Amino acid sequence: NAGLGQSPSATTKSSTTKPSAETKPKATAADPMEVKASRSLRLAKTYLGFGKKETAISVLEGVVKKYPKTKAAKSAADELKKLKNPQAAKDSE
């Protein structure tokens, strides 16, 4: 970059500056309700992985009830349909 009219120190200096609040990724300012709902959804999937279907269903129902306007609630509702009626889920694929 020094050959482009900039001194090496100018190039180095610009690469070490911290990003301002405006340039940080939006993920750091996520909606707290969505974060909590997503964590609960992951917890439910963990329970499923350990074969704890009833516990997973309970957690998923909680996500839908506590955080109804979140993306995680929609995913939880979809997962509940599959768990409560596995044949219907297979038929829709």
C-alpha positions in Angstrom: 0.0 0.0 0.0 3.0 2.3 0.5 3.4 2.4 -3.3 -0.1 3.9 -3.6 0.9 7.2 -2.1 0.4 6.2 1.6 3.2 5.8 4.0 3.5 2.4 5.7 2.6 3.9 9.1 -0.7 5.2 7.7 -1.6 1.7 6.5 -0.7 0.1 9.8 -2.5 2.8 11.8 -5.8 2.2 9.9 -5.7 -1.5 10.5 -5.3 -1.2 14.3 -8.2 1.2 14.9 -11.2 -0.3 16.6 -14.5 -0.2 14.7 -17.0 2.4 15.9 -20.4 1.4 17.3 -22.0 2.0 13.9 -19.7 -0.5 12.1 -20.1 -3.4 14.6 -22.2 -6.3 13.4 -25.9 -6.1 14.3 -25.6 -9.5 16.1 -24.2 -7.7 19.1 -27.4 -5.7 19.5 -29.8 -8.6 19.1 -33.3 -8.5 20.5 -33.0 -9.9 24.1 -36.3 -11.8 23.7 -35.0 -13.5 20.5 -31.7 -14.4 22.3 -33.6 -16.0 25.2 -36.0 -17.8 22.8 -33.1 -19.1 20.7 -31.3 -20.4 23.8 -34.4 -22.2 24.9 -34.8 -23.7 21.5 -31.2 -25.0 21.6 -31.9 -26.4 25.0 -34.9 -28.3 23.7 -32.9 -29.7 20.8 -30.2 -30.8 23.3 -32.9 -32.6 25.3 -34.1 -34.3 22.1 -30.5 -35.4 21.5 -30.5 -37.1 24.9 -33.8 -38.8 24.2 -35.7 -36.6 26.6 -38.7 -36.0 24.3 -41.2 -34.9 26.9 -38.8 -32.4 28.5 -38.1 -31.0 25.0 -41.8 -30.7 24.3 -42.2 -28.8 27.5 -39.4 -26.4 26.7 -40.6 -25.9 23.1 -44.1 -25.1 24.4 -42.6 -22.5 26.8 -40.8 -20.9 23.9 -44.0 -20.5 21.9 -45.9 -19.2 25.0 -43.2 -16.8 26.4 -41.8 -15.5 23.1 -44.6 -15.8 20.5 -43.3 -13.0 18.2 -39.8 -14.5 17.7 -38.3 -16.5 14.9 -37.4 -19.1 17.5 -41.0 -19.5 18.5 -41.9 -20.3 14.9 -39.2 -22.9 14.8 -40.3 -24.3 18.1 -43.9 -24.5 16.9 -42.7 -26.4 13.7 -40.7 -28.8 15.9 -43.7 -29.4 18.2 -45.8 -30.4 15.2 -43.2 -32.9 14.2 -42.8 -34.3 17.7 -46.5 -34.5 18.4 -47.5 -35.9 15.1 -44.5 -37.6 13.4 -46.6 -39.1 10.6 -48.0 -35.7 9.5 -44.4 -34.3 9.4 -43.4 -37.2 7.1 -46.4 -36.7 4.9 -45.6 -33.0 4.3 -42.0 -33.6 3.2 
